[in-house]
Amino acid sequence: MKRFRRNDYLEKRTISDFTRGEFLDFIKFIGTAPGKTEAENDRWVTHFDKLVYPDPRRNRILFWPEPGKDSPEKMLEEVERFRLENNLPGFKDSVDARRHDVDNLSDAATAPAYANVPPRLTKSEMIHSLEVQIAKLHEAGADMSMDQQFFRGKNWVSAFEGVFVTDRKFPGVLDAGDVEALDRFFREGGLSTD
């Protein structure tokens, strides 16, 4: 496995920027107290907290683990379990039906079928995904103020229509599979189920 420089971990902003192995290395790295000062070590722990958010346990996973969950591998499993149970994006090499990043699938033979079939989202997954898409387009410079208002007002259909149209004006910002999954959710009447 590639040896990381200290700042490589800080450059990764989300769990989805890490493979499972990289995040395991990050957990082990924190455990070695790599900084020269306590403040420097706090930077790594604070970054870990941001990465695992909204898990309320945050760095307690590392420093006060439950009995039997005190190895780096078990800590990794705890992070992964929470994210899966709460419909949050996983590691970039996880088999996560909400991701359509074919380049990161471990088994290339399954890639074509996996990438072409959009996932069936639950209502909570749809809400989370829609919020993420609006934020990505906003960060890319699109005026998403109206769509954000629709989203806050729980007018999901109008918010998605804005995302769908804006995605065409800002190609390459959004993952096509995520947009297709949202489109499928609304076409199949997903609002009536949860």
Secondary structure, DSSP 8 states (H G I E B T S, - for coil): -----HHHHHH--SGGGS-HHHHHHHHHHHHT--SSSHHHHHHHHHHHHHHHTT-TTTTHHHHS--TT--SHHHHHHHHHHHHHHTT----TTS--TT---GGG-S-GGGHHHHHHS-----HHHHHHHHHHHHHHHHHTT---HHHHHHHHTT-HHHHHHHHHHHHHHSTTSS-HHHHHHHHHHHHTTGGG--
